[in-house]
Structure formats: structure tokens, C-alpha cells
């Protein structure tokens, strides 16, 4: 049995420039539901978190003008992808990653009986790829030729690395909100992109690593140290975009610089600052756990409790009970 999604509604969702946009489609006859949430990581990177619950074996056909490099990670249940542009049919298994360069998508997803899927997809536009991907890929001519002819190019399909799976799940289930959520998503997304670009270049036997192609001069290093200082000392939760403007360093260079110079990410450093702030607030006795959770940017108190306990090896309730507890 096959069913086609309305292309107009889907196009509006895919191509809209809203900061956060949600889309849901109920399949007729109670056959299931498909939901997707889009977030803008930066001007040239979009993230789609998609889930589907399908009660019967079904083929969902769709067309969209989405273009760029797509990095998709399947987080739950196997599906089959068909792509009419290159006549391919792929079994996309749980915990696999699929990377392809597309101009538009015309194909279908085939679900089995009682399928529950969850996937994360990063769509990266050419402006970003020109800086960080095309020069390192050994067959850019083929990519461009296929792109012009509206033929998708499958670049990689394999079991996702443990690191990529962890990052994808963290992106899908971000516990934050507001500016902290923005920074968290940017940091994790850049880490996936960096890791996968590096792997693709190695697969192409070019032995190219983007971090070696990016040069850090004394002014860059000064900017990176300033960015670290801002995160640790400021009351403001910076997004990567705001932080890059504040220290006059482009976003991707900022992310790579943190990895090279401090062996961490902006997001990890923000977590450190937020946890220390939470500990200080709880130690004063002026705030309860729910209030502190909200102040440091968590949507749910339970998520804050888990993060705090993991970071300090002690439950925040224990700190509240015993104000003389020291770390």
C-alpha cells in the first residue's frame, strides 16, 4: 500500500526560515502519524528531528526541494529508502548513518508493520560546504555534475560510530531551553559535522583533516581565550553565533579552536559553568531545586537533577539537606 504526502505542506515546512518549525501529518484511516521538528543551527545548517508511528506496511512517497549535504542518523527501527533520482533502494537500519548530496528529493520511505522510527538529519548548504567540504573531497566534480542533473550522490552509508550515536541522541533529546539550548545544539551539531567530514576525507584516502587546514594565528588564539573567559565568567549564556561575533572569530573556527586549544567544546564548557553556578545557588539556601534548574536553563527539573548528579556525583537534594557539603 502506498500513500503520498502533500508536497505543498511539506515544502512550506522544509523551506521556511522560521527559527523553530514543527510539522505533523496524520495518515488517513488511522494508519499512523509522522512528526518533524526543524531547528536552525546557523544560516547554512538545518536540523530535522523526525519520528513516525506506522501501524501497517506502507510506502510514503514525497517530493521536496531540499538541497545540500544531508547527514541522517537512524535512531530507531529499520526502514527502506528509495530515491528515484539515482534509482537506489537502501535498507536504513537502526544506528546507521547515511550521507548524501542532493539537489531535490523524489522518493519514498517503506515502513513495515507496526514500525516506530526516530531519526536525526542535518542539512548543510553549499556556502558552508565551499569552505569546509568541497576542497577536501576527492570527487567534487561528480558531486556538482550530479547536482546539476538533479541526481543524488550517496557518499557514505555505514554503522554510525559510537560517538556520533551519542551526539545524535543528545541533539534529539536536548534538555535545555532558550539560549543555552541554542548553544548546546550548535556545539553537538558541529561536532558531528567535524567528525563525519574527517571520516569522509579519510575514506577518500586524501588523509585530510579540516583542523589541519585551518590556521590559528596569535589573534585567533587570543580570541579563543577570550571566548573561554566569557563563558566561564559571564552571567549570560552565549550562543555560538553571539560568541563568535563577540570575539570576532567565525563559528566553525571557534568550534575547531576550542577542540584544538582546550580539548573541549563550547557546549561542554557552558555545562561546566552552569553546574558550578547551580552548586553556588543551592549552597546559599536562597533557592530551591526547581528555581535553580530554571535559572541555569533546564526545561525539566528531573533533567537538571540527572545532569547535576552525573557531574558532581551527588544528588542536589543532598546538597540542600546538608549546606556544609563541600566538593
N, C-alpha and C positions, 0 to 999 in steps of 0.2 A: 504494500500500500504506500502511495506517495502523496505528499502534500507540499504546496508551495507557499512560502511566507510572502506577504505583501511587500513588494520591493520598495514602494514609496515610503512606508513607515520605517522600514529597515534603513533606507538611505538617509532619511532625516536623522535617525539615531547615530549612524556611523559618521556622517559628515558634519554634524552640528559642532559648534565650537564652545558649547556650554562647559563650564568648569566641571560639573558633575552631572551626568545624564543617565537616567535609568530607562530601561525598555523591557516590556513584558509582552509575550504573545501566548494566548491560550489556544491550544489546538482544538478544533471542533470535536464534538462527540465525546468530550471528556477523555481525549487520548493523551493529554499531558499539557505541560506548560514549559516555556523557555523564558529565562530571565537573563538580562545582561546589564552590567553597570559599567559606565565609562568614566575614566578619570584622566585628566591631562597632567602628565608628568612634567612636561615642558612643551614649548611651542611645537616641537617636531617629534614628540613621543607621546603616544596614547596607550592607555592600558584598559583592557576589557576583561571583566570578571564575569564569566558566563556559567550558568547552571541549567540543567534540563532534567525533567522528570517525565519519562515517556512510558505509557502503560502497555503499548503494543508495538510489534515490529513495524517500523515506519521509516520512510525516506523523506527527509525535509530538504526541499530544493530552495535555493535562494540565489540572488544576484546582488552584488554591491560594487561600488566604485572605489572601495578601499585600495590604497596603493602604498607601496613601501616594503620594507623588510618586516616580515611577521615572525615573531618568536612565540610559539604556542607550547604550553606545557599542560598535559592531560593529568588531572589530579584524581579522577575517579571514574571507573567503568570504561570499557573499551567501546569505541565507535569506529565506523568506516567513513573515510573522507573520499569523495570523488571530486575531481577537478576537470571540467570539460575543456579548459584551455590547453592542457597538455595530456589529456586522455589518461590521467592517472587515477588509481584506486588504491588507497592506503588504509591498512588496519592501524588505527591510532590507539595504542594500548595505554593503560594506566601507568603513570610515571615516565612516559616517553615525552621527548621534545621534538618538535617539528619546526624547522626554519625554512621559510620560502620567501622569494622576492616576487611580488605580484603587482600588476597594473590594475586589475579588477578581478573580482571573484565570481565565477559562474560554476556552481557545482551543488553538491548535496552532502548531507550527513545521514548515515544509515544507522538507526538505533535498533537494538534487539528488544525482545520483550522485557518489560519492567526494568528499563535502564535508567540509572541515575548518574548524570555526568556533572563534572565540575572542571572548568579549565580556565587558565590564565593566558592572555595573549598581549604581547607588546607589539605595537605597530610603530615602526621608525621611518620617518620620512627622509627624502633624498638630501635635504640640507644638512642633516646630521650625518648621513652616510657618506657624503662627499668629504667630510672632514676626517671621519674615523674608520670607514669601512672599505670604500672602493679602492683606495690606494694599496690596501693590504691584501685584497682578494685577487687571486691569480687569473681569474677569467671574467673580468668585468665586462669585456666586450660581449660575451654571451648573455650576461645579465641584461645589458642595455638593449641588445637586439631582441631578446625575448620580450622585454618590457614594451618596446615599441610595437611589437606584433601581438600584444595582449596575451602572451604565453607566460604562465607562472613557471618559475625555476625553483625546484626543490633543492635546497643547499645541504640540509642535514636532517636526518631522522634517526634517532637512537634513544637508548635509555638515558634519561636525564641524570646528570651527576647528583650525588648526594647533596652537595652544596646548592645546586640550582633548585632541587626539590624543596629544600628547606626555605630558601628565599622566596620561591613561588607561593608556598603555603603562608609565609609571613605576609606577603603582599596581599594575598586573598583575604586574610583574616586580621587586618590591621586593627590593633586595639585602641588606636588614638583617634583624636578628632581635631579639627582646626589646623593651625599652623604646624603643630607637631606631627599630625597625620601627613601633611604635605611633605615635610622633610623626611619622614620615615619612608613614604612611598618612593620618593625620588632616590633616596640612598639605596634602597633594596633593588629598585629597577636598574639603576646604573651598574650595580654590582653584577646582576645577571647579564647585562649587555656586555660589560667588560669581559666577563668570564667566557661567554659564548663567542665573542669576536676573537678572542685569543685562541680558543679551541679551533675555530674555523680556519684561522690562518695557519695553525699547526697542521690541520688536516690537509691543507693545500701545500704542505711541505715548503712553505716560504719562511718558516721559523721567524715570523714577525710578531712582535708584541707591541700593542699600541703604547704601552707605558714607555718603551724604549724610543719610540718615535716622537714622544712629547718631551721637549727640553724644558727644564726648570732653571731659570736664572736666579740671581740673588734677589731681585724684586719679587719674583714668584714665591720664593721661599719665605720672604718677609710677609707677603700677603697670606700665605698658608698659616704661618704662625699667628698672624692677627686674627684669622678666621677661627683658629682653635681657641684663642683667648676670648673672643666674643662669645663663643658657645659656652665656655666654662664660667664666664664672669657676668654675662648679661642676664637680666630677668626676662628678656624677650626670647621666644622660640623662633629661630630663623628658619625660613625655607632655604633650599639650596640656591634658588633664584635670588632671593634677597641677600643671602650671604655672599654670593659671587659679585653682586653689584657693590656691596659694602666694601669688599676688599679688592675690587677691580680685577677679577680673575674669572675666566669663563667657567661654566658649570662643570663640564666634563674634566677640564684640567684641575679644577678644585677637588673633584672626587678622586681622580688618579693621584693627585698630590698628597691627599690625606693617606692613601694606601701606601705610597712610596715613602713619605716622610715620617708618618706617625704609626704606620701599620694598623690603621683602623679606618672607619668610615665616619662621615659627619653624623650619621644616624646613631652609631654606637656611642659617639662622644656625647650626643644630646641625651641618650639614655643614661649615661653616667651622671651628667649634670642634673637631670630630672630626679634620679634616685637619691642623690645627695641632698637635693632641695627637699624632697619628701621626708627624708630622715630628720632634717633640721626642723621642719614644720611640726612633725609628730612629736619631736622631743620637747618642744615648747609647751605642749599641753593646751595650746590655744585653738587647735583644730582637731576635728575627728577624722577618721579614716576616709569617709565619703568626701569630705571637704578637700582634703589633701589630694585625693585621687583626681578630683575635678581640676584643682589648681595646676597640677603637673600634666594635665592634658589627656587623661584617660576617659573613655566613654563609659566604662563599667568598672565598678569598684572591685569586682572579682578579678578582672584582668590586671588591675593595679596590684592587688594582693599577690597574685601569682608572680608578677614581674619583680615586686619588692622582695618576696621570699627567695626567688631564684637568685637575685643579685646579692642580697645580704645574708642568705642562709638563715633567716629568721622571719617569722610572720609579723607583720606590722602590729597585730593585736598584742604581741608580747612586748613590743616597744611601748605601746600605750599603757599597758599594765605596770611596766617597770621603767619609770623615767630615768633610772640610773644605769640603764643598759647601754654599754658603750661598744663601739665597733673598732 
